[in-house]
Amino acid sequence: MESSATRSLPALTSHLGKLDPCRMSHPPEPKPGELSIVADSTVFLCGAAAAWRTSLFSLGIAGIRPYTGKAQHAMKSLGALVLVALAAREAAGHAMFQDLWVDGTDMGSQCVRMPRSNTPVTNVGSPDLRCNAGTRPVNAKCPVKAGSTVTIEMHQQPGDRSCGSEAIGGAHYGPVMAYLTKVPDATTADGSTGWFKIFQDSWEKKAGGGSGDDDYWGTKDLNTCCGKMDVKIPEDIPDGDYLLRAEAIALHTAGSAGGAQLYMSCYQITVTGGGSASPDLVKLPGAYKASDPGLLVNIHAPLSTYIAPGPTVYAGGSVKTAGSSCGAGCAGQCKVGQGASGTAISVKPVATAAAGSGSAAPAGAAACTVQQYGQCGGNGYTGCTTCAAGLTCRDMGGGYYSQCV
């Protein structure tokens, strides 16, 4: 069982701060109750100790343990342990939004622009910030009534909807948000139109917590609710096509500019029964800066406040308090395979540019083609199935997800 000492960031940071393995052969003897970290890889520690302080704390790997007054030495290279643990942690943490529920009806992945991988976007000045890197429109739209509730769903791997593992693991803590942009046609839009935020589940201080890691976060709520989050569609927005952008931000490496990891997907929806509201809009990219306090923050230290990036939530939208229950809605009640499933509005394929990339289909190409690593098939997929020249649509396992390789 993990002791309180292994969760003591001040003790760990204090002791590491005394180390200068480039000038001494042995670290100073710590006091009982502090953390003793001794590695046989002096080369790794030289010039790198400071960079690994918070990573070591958040990993909780072997070789970091309470000092009891007797000399303790890690039997394995701390450098190797950290590299292996970091790789495993990052692989476990990456995730993607991939399924949608509409008023409790399971629409699956029919109308999502599936990211080509679960790798995050880190450049907030890139067009990839809109709908993720290299994503392309699909030939379907999910019908949604204004004022209804949709449920976005995130998991670590394509096609995975189980609750056996965290939706976004690896202590990837941060806010969850949702945006809308009104577009002429959701199956061709590139996301360059103005966006407005309709939902946010951000941060709340946890009494007795020692650091931001211990606090309540939107991504923790995602994990609690099997990757699901209920999002209200404002009842006063105009009828028509929209891109619904779901986003989770992981802040575990956000202590330096560009360290925040952004995971987003866009769903293609058609709204009916709305009004005539005209929300204030922002551009993506443009709404975020790498220096924003919501993107440049050390969550491994105690937090007194946290402000999520981007605009405030539109008045017709909704805010969930981080740490609150999944609720009586779909996020808390819906289960895959139990209840109604829906069919999206099918649309004839057209040649389009990739949202985020800005690249158009080459002249003379087929009506639709999927570029390298793009989705071309899978469970519930209704998009383009023709890979670009020289590529093959390959099943990535179990029939859940296929991509062009």
C-alpha positions, -999 to 999 in steps of 0.1 A, spaced: 0 0 0 13 35 -9 25 54 22 19 91 28 55 98 21 53 85 -14 27 112 -20 48 140 -5 58 162 -34 76 187 -11 98 160 4 106 146 -30 113 180 -46 133 191 -17 156 161 -17 160 161 -55 169 198 -53 199 189 -31 212 164 -57 239 174 -81 252 141 -94 275 158 -119 296 171 -90 292 144 -63 293 106 -64 267 101 -37 235 121 -28 232 136 7 217 114 34 181 123 38 162 124 71 138 97 81 104 104 64 119 120 33 121 102 0 154 85 -9 160 82 -46 193 66 -55 201 54 -90 230 36 -106 226 58 -137 245 90 -128 246 100 -165 208 100 -166 205 123 -135 231 148 -147 213 177 -162 179 159 -160 170 156 -124 150 188 -122 130 179 -154 119 146 -139 109 158 -104 71 161 -110 71 131 -134 87 109 -108 62 120 -83 32 114 -105 45 80 -117 49 64 -83 75 39 -97 97 14 -80 129 30 -66 110 58 -50 101 49 -14 101 63 21 135 66 38 136 47 71 170 57 84 190 30 66 207 35 33 185 23 4 196 18 -31 176 12 -62 187 -21 -77 177 -10 -112 186 21 -131 162 49 -123 166 62 -158 154 30 -173 126 27 -149 114 62 -156 116 58 -194 96 25 -192 71 39 -168 66 71 -187 61 52 -220 35 29 -204 18 58 -187 15 78 -219 2 49 -239 -24 43 -213 -34 79 -211 -40 87 -247 -77 86 -257 -103 99 -282 -139 109 -283 -156 85 -307 -192 78 -298 -224 99 -294 -257 94 -277 -287 116 -285 -314 118 -257 -303 83 -246 -303 68 -280 -269 52 -290 -257 66 -323 -223 50 -319 -195 64 -341 -218 70 -372 -213 108 -372 -179 113 -356 -149 124 -376 -127 97 -360 -92 109 -352 -65 89 -370 -49 81 -337 -53 87 -300 -23 111 -300 -30 145 -285 -27 179 -302 -2 202 -284 2 231 -308 -28 254 -300 -19 276 -330 -25 247 -355 -58 242 -375 -56 207 -359 -71 223 -329 -105 223 -346 -113 186 -351 -79 169 -345 -51 161 -369 -60 148 -404 -96 140 -397 -120 140 -426 -158 144 -428 -180 113 -428 -211 108 -449 -236 110 -420 -252 135 -396 -268 128 -363 -302 145 -359 -305 165 -326 -334 186 -313 -326 220 -298 -328 218 -260 -320 181 -259 -291 163 -243 -263 146 -262 -237 124 -245 -202 124 -257 -182 93 -251 -144 89 -248 -122 58 -246 -85 50 -250 -87 28 -281 -108 29 -313 -139 8 -309 -135 2 -272 -166 10 -252 -159 -11 -221 -159 2 -186 -130 -20 -175 -104 6 -180 -103 43 -175 -116 64 -204 -85 86 -202 -59 71 -179 -24 78 -168 -34 106 -144 -43 128 -174 -62 153 -153 -79 184 -168 -111 200 -180 -137 186 -204 -155 211 -227 -178 211 -257 -182 237 -285 -205 242 -315 -200 259 -348 -228 265 -373 -220 254 -408 -237 252 -442 -231 215 -444 -216 194 -416 -203 168 -441 -181 194 -459 -172 220 -433 -136 225 -423 -142 241 -389 -129 276 -399 -162 291 -389 -167 307 -355 -172 285 -324 -190 290 -291 -186 270 -259 -217 252 -247 -204 230 -219 -177 228 -193 -166 204 -165 -134 219 -152 -119 219 -117 -129 220 -81 -107 221 -50 -108 189 -29 -106 195 8 -75 180 23 -58 175 -11 -21 180 -12 -19 191 -49 -39 197 -80 -36 160 -88 -58 153 -58 -85 178 -68 -117 171 -88 -113 174 -126 -135 169 -156 -114 140 -169 -119 122 -135 -156 126 -140 -152 110 -175 -135 80 -159 -161 77 -132 -189 77 -158 -174 51 -182 -162 78 -206 -196 96 -209 -205 132 -204 -239 148 -208 -240 180 -229 -271 201 -233 -277 215 -268 -290 251 -263 -326 254 -271 -324 289 -287 -298 282 -314 -309 283 -350 -318 252 -369 -292 238 -393 -260 219 -394 -233 221 -368 -200 206 -358 -200 195 -322 -165 196 -308 -158 175 -277 -125 182 -259 -105 170 -230 -73 186 -219 -46 167 -199 -24 189 -178 0 164 -163 29 179 -184 16 215 -186 42 230 -164 60 244 -195 45 261 -225 32 236 -251 31 208 -225 -7 206 -223 -23 177 -243 -55 184 -261 -78 155 -272 -108 165 -294 -132 150 -319 -159 166 -340 -194 151 -344 -216 161 -374 -251 170 -363 -283 186 -377 -303 207 -352 -341 212 -355 -366 230 -333 -343 258 -324 -346 296 -321 -328 327 -335 -300 333 -309 -266 346 -321 -239 336 -296 -206 354 -295 -180 334 -315 -143 326 -313 -119 312 -338 -100 279 -336 -71 284 -337 -71 317 -320 -91 312 -288 -62 295 -270 -27 307 -263 1 284 -250 6 310 -222 -31 308 -210 -32 300 -173 -55 271 -181 -28 256 -204 3 266 -186 -1 253 -150 17 229 -126 -11 207 -113 14 187 -92 15 217 -68 -14 229 -47 -39 250 -67 -60 278 -53 -78 284 -85 -80 272 -121 -95 288 -152 -102 266 -182 -90 280 -215 -113 295 -241 -144 317 -238 -171 314 -211 -199 290 -215 -228 303 -236 -258 313 -215 -279 286 -231 -253 259 -224 -245 240 -192 -217 237 -166 -211 205 -146 -194 208 -112 -162 187 -112 -165 158 -88 -203 157 -89 -221 125 -97 -228 111 -132 -265 120 -126 -297 105 -137 -290 112 -174 -274 91 -200 -239 95 -186 -250 77 -155 -276 54 -169 -269 44 -205 -251 11 -212 -239 -1 -246 -261 -28 -260 -290 -20 -236 -317 4 -250 -323 20 -283 -298 26 -310 -303 51 -338 -295 56 -374 -278 88 -386 -289 107 -417 -269 93 -446 -254 118 -471 -240 112 -505 -202 113 -505 -185 144 -517 -149 154 -522 -139 176 -492 -109 191 -474 -98 175 -442 -109 196 -412 -79 209 -395 -54 201 -423 -68 223 -449 -58 199 -476 -82 192 -505 -87 160 -524 -63 159 -554 -76 167 -588 -91 137 -606 -95 118 -573 -126 97 -566 -157 112 -551 -142 105 -517 -108 91 -507 -93 85 -472 -57 95 -467 -30 76 -448 -41 66 -413 -76 79 -419 -106 57 -409 -121 36 -437 -142 11 -419 -153 -4 -386 -182 -10 -364 -210 15 -371 -188 34 -396 -207 49 -426 -180 72 -440 -158 69 -471 -142 34 -475 -119 41 -505 -83 46 -496 -60 70 -515 -38 55 -542 -12 31 -528 -30 26 -495 -51 -4 -482 -80 -4 -458 -68 -26 -430 -88 -39 -400 -69 -29 -369 -84 -57 -348 -118 -73 -341 -136 -54 -368 -140 -24 -346 -118 0 -366 -101 0 -400 -77 26 -413 -58 33 -445 -22 22 -444 
